[in-house]
Amino acid sequence: MNDLRKIIHVDMDAFYASVEQRDCPRYRNRPVAVGGSRHRGVVAAASYEARKFGIHSAMPSAIALRKCPSLIFVKPRFDIYREVSHQIRVIFKRYTDLVEPLSLDEAYLDVTENKLRQPSATLIAREIRASIKTETGLTASAGVSFNKFLAKVASDFDKPDGLTVITPEKAEIFLAGLPIHKFYGVGKVTARRMAAMGIRTGADLKKWSKPELVEKFGKTGSWYYKVVRGRDDRPVKPGRIRKSLGAEHTFDTDLVDLDFMLLQLKKIIRTVWKRAGKARLSGKTVTLKIKYFNFVQTTRSTTLPIMISSEAQLTEVVYGLLQKPASPDQPVRLLGVTLSNLSTEQPDSQEGQLELRLE
């Protein structure tokens, strides 16, 4: 057992909403939704007070408002969230350089060999949570175990402001009693499929053979077979490069005029390009997201032969995607732009020589 890893998964509690409650006293202890508006858009994050009403991320604002008429809607401040995220990562680096961020508000840490030579991962997790509280005024939940899967499951077990430790001796019993929807990687649709198969807990899942699970769930079935037995050999990978970056906007009034759509897209493109610059990333794949007045959504995408080298070049590509094969013929409620196929390499300065292919 001495060669087992010591992994911590830290997950901030209702991160965006908690930052807003911290910075604005009148929001504290009240239901808060970050994102959208009272009647349009979607909820990006909800405070725990809002979650008591059944409000969650990705829920349309209109539905959230019906569930909780006193819900406070707050516009997101991503620059602030990124600043706080940086503060938290500085805290992580005091203990180990093996930090794998998953998003602004969560990360894996491998503290098997740490900078303080502290043998207890549990004590390190306690110190990290205390430092986050002292230095940012926010709470974090943490999971401690011998692999990434168990650490991730543990961090979600006692939220908010919780600390759960799963030792090798306790893993089998813990997983046997865990509801299937609590397994990381099992979404709502899969949980319903499993329930129809009589799989409601880890103990139920463990009764199924690997071939049976692969037959039912494809390659993911092998993953379920492994993790219900507490097996996950994935290492913590520092310097994890994000897969995409983007921005989108839901409009207060549906857009019907093409020129106005182009004007609004220019603002979104500028945000995306600034984010790419801050992350020192560029990309080859551009995706335009269009959501119509009736919530029907479509995407148009193209991959270029070279890295995008300027905001003007990105604008040209996005404008082309909006108008080919045809401009939107229905009122538009949301537009979004995503840059993917990312790389840290310097983009080629061949803007004028680029031939766009938007088939």
Beta strands, then each sheet from edge to edge (+ up, - down):
strand 1: 7-12
strand 2: 32-34
strand 3: 45-46
strand 4: 72-74
strand 5: 99-103
strand 6: 106-110
strand 7: 140-145
strand 8: 163-165
strand 9: 244-255
strand 10: 282-292
strand 11: 297-303
strand 12: 332-343
sheet 1: 5+ 6- 1+ 7- 8-
sheet 2: 3+ 2- 4-
sheet 3: 9+ 12- 10+ 11-
end
